[in-house]
Amino acid sequence: MPAAPTPSDARSARDAHVGPHGLQTRLIHAAEAANQTPAVAPPIFQTSTYRLRTPEEGAELASAIAPATFYTRYGSPNEKQVEALLAELEGTEAALAVGSGMAAITVALFSSVRAGDHVVAQRTHYTSALTLLTDTLPRYGVETTLVDQTDTAAFARAMRPNTRVVYTESPTNPTMDLTDLRAVAAIAHEAGALAITDNTFASPYNQRPIELGCDLVVHSATKYLNGHADVTAGAVMGSRARIDDAWEYLRLYGAVLHPFEAWLLRRGLLTYPLRMAAHNRNGLEVARFLEGHPAVARVHYPGLESHPQHALARAQMSGGFGGMLSFEMRDGYDAAYRAIGRTKVCVLAVSLGGVETLITHPASMVHTHQSAAQRDEAGISPGLVRLSVGIEDVADITADLDQALAGGGRDG
Ligand SMILES: Cc1ncc(COP(=O)(O)O)c(C=O)c1O
């Protein structure tokens, strides 16, 4: 059996085969070296195990790092194919595809810390990541200090001699606050710590954390990377050595990306740049529309000049500002609650980054398990509505919002 291709094999084969083409071309061709069949659309290796020629081959593969054709928890050809694309996206040497965004965060953090280490993170993160940082890590002897992400100096003040990781996320959900990723990565490195960032919201089309100095990037690939609301997946991108460490933890933790999901994620990624360009266009247009709407008090979108960190957004979100935004209804909770019940194009559902526009009301939905004080701390006001702007015809999105917002707090 030939040696299993790795993502970096795929990258060098691609360089020889395709050359320095644009992102869209590279994504379409990046996985070719990892597809060892003549099929243009690679087959799905729907198997949990692989035939071994000899016991010695079994022994060799059992101790290999990330073999593609041994046992599917260790890897699969479909996983290798999608990892080649994921590494392309963030411009890293290697990538690891995993079973969910939370698996990516868990694998990145647990493979980087040990008991006695300290982590600096933000007060606002995706809520399950925050639970992992503040409830789970301390149970394993790892302490976390949380800081205001908009105050770069606060990261420097929180560093300790045993700080091993600085964990960031920019922009954050749902208030769209930014972290100065370049400055914070420099603070981490000065103290000998790793800079790990969750790039799910901005997405690599718009923001390139590795170029800003980060060491590891994590993603919920469930969102923009897949883009079609039909896969739960995650990704970790970084140097070969760090991804190998992450793989070793994943092998034990077991949150593998299954072959069919890997195949679907690869298919979703083939149109990623086209989709992101449309999300960026629609996001900005919807944000401007809402900013001028009489029922709306405030819009949080990094692409608007009214965003308090717009200058930072222009500097670090070099490709665009994405499709995520939130806005505050002038008439508070009731107005927001009624508006989300009236939309016809915008779908009432959690998650984000898909082709369809999704709408949520954090105060009555995902953040109900938090106290009012915790919601205040996270900037979740009663009238806040979050939108993941999709790629529908933008006039249909704004017309839908217009009819849903009409009349403020009254039933319409
Ligand atoms: C920013 C961010 N990171 C991570 C996750 C977790 O991803 P998953 O649901 O794929 O585990 C989410 C989920 O919403 C998210 O919004």
The ligand as an SDF file (V2000), in Angstrom:
LIG
                    3D

 16 16  0  0  0  0  0  0  0  0999 V2000
  -17.3100   31.3650   17.2580 C   0  0  0  0  0  0  0  0  0  0  0  0
  -17.6790   29.9300   17.4620 C   0  0  0  0  0  0  0  0  0  0  0  0
  -16.7250   29.0520   17.7890 N   0  0  0  0  0  0  0  0  0  0  0  0
  -17.0130   27.7530   17.9980 C   0  0  0  0  0  0  0  0  0  0  0  0
  -18.3060   27.2710   17.8960 C   0  0  0  0  0  0  0  0  0  0  0  0
  -18.5810   25.8150   18.1670 C   0  0  0  0  0  0  0  0  0  0  0  0
  -18.7780   25.1570   16.9530 O   0  0  0  0  0  0  0  0  0  0  0  0
  -19.5860   23.7720   16.7990 P   0  0  0  0  0  0  0  0  0  0  0  0
  -21.0090   24.0580   17.1040 O   0  0  0  0  0  0  0  0  0  0  0  0
  -19.3100   23.3660   15.3850 O   0  0  0  0  0  0  0  0  0  0  0  0
  -19.0070   22.8260   17.8060 O   0  0  0  0  0  0  0  0  0  0  0  0
  -19.3260   28.1590   17.5520 C   0  0  0  0  0  0  0  0  0  0  0  0
  -20.7200   27.6720   17.4420 C   0  0  0  0  0  0  0  0  0  0  0  0
  -21.6530   28.4170   17.2780 O   0  0  0  0  0  0  0  0  0  0  0  0
  -19.0050   29.5270   17.3340 C   0  0  0  0  0  0  0  0  0  0  0  0
  -19.9640   30.4170   17.0350 O   0  0  0  0  0  0  0  0  0  0  0  0
  1  2  1  0
  2  3  1  0
  2 15  2  0
  3  4  2  0
  4  5  1  0
  5  6  1  0
  5 12  2  0
  6  7  1  0
  7  8  1  0
  8  9  2  0
  8 10  1  0
  8 11  1  0
 12 13  1  0
 12 15  1  0
 13 14  2  0
 15 16  1  0
M  END
$$$$
